[in-house]
Amino acid sequence: MKLTVLGPGCWGLTLAWLLNDNFEDIVVWGRESDLNEDLVVNKHCSKPLEVQLDKKVEFTSDLKKAIDAHSAKTDTLLYLG
C-alpha cells in the first residue's frame, strides 16, 4: 500500500512516522523551503519535534510528482494544512 502526505509539518511527519509499518511506500510533499537537507537526506527532524523517519520515506517539493506518481496506486492521501 502507498501513502502520500501533503505537508511536512508536525502532523505530517508524525503521521508518516506512525503509519510507517502500514504502508510499503510513503511520499511526503512540502514546499522546497520546508524541506531541509537533514530531513531529505537523513530522514531526521529535530524542530519543532524530534522524529527519525524510515529510509523508505521519500520527500519531494514537486506536487505533481507526489500526487501523479501515486494516484493510481495511492491507497491513502492525507492533506495537513
N, C-alpha and C positions, 0 to 999 in steps of 0.2 A: 504494500500500500504506500501511497505517496501523500505527503503533506506540504502545502505551500503556506507560509506565514507572511503576511504583508505587514511589516513593521518590526524593526529590531529593537524596540524599546523594552522596558522591564517585562511587560506581559508577553510580548512576542518571544523573547529569549527564554523566559520561564516556561512557556508552553512548549517551545521546541525542545527544551531540556526534559520536561515532564513526559512528553509524548514520544520521546526518542525510541523506546522499546516497542512502540505500537506501529511504527512506520519504517519501511525499508529505505526510503529516500525522503529527505527534508530539505526544502529550499526556503531561505528567508530573504525577502526583498526589503531593501531600505534605500533611502536616498544616499548618494555617494558620500555626502558629508556625514552621514550617520555610521558609515562602515569604516572603522579604523583598521589599521594593519593587524593589531593584536586579535581583533575579532575575526577577520577574514582568514588570516594565516594560521593563527594558533587556536582558533575557536574558543577564545577566552575573553571575558569581560570582567572588569573589576569595579566599574562605576556605572550606575548607582548601586548595583548589586554584584556580588561575586558569583560567576557562573562559568563552568567549563563544559563546553558542548562536545559531543561526539564528532569524530573526524568525518562522518558521513553527512553532516550538516553543511550545506552549500549556501554561500551568500552571494547576492547579486544586486546591482543597482539598476539593472535592466528589467523594467516591469513587464515588458512584452515577453521576455525570456522566462521570467518567473511564472507567468500565467500560461503562455502558449506551450512551453516545453512540457508542461504537466497537465494541461487542460483535458486532454483525452484520457490521461492516466491518473489524474489527481483524485484521490478519494475525499480529501478534505482541504478546503481553502479557508483560512482564518484571516480576517482583517481586524487589526488592532489599531485604531486611530485615535 
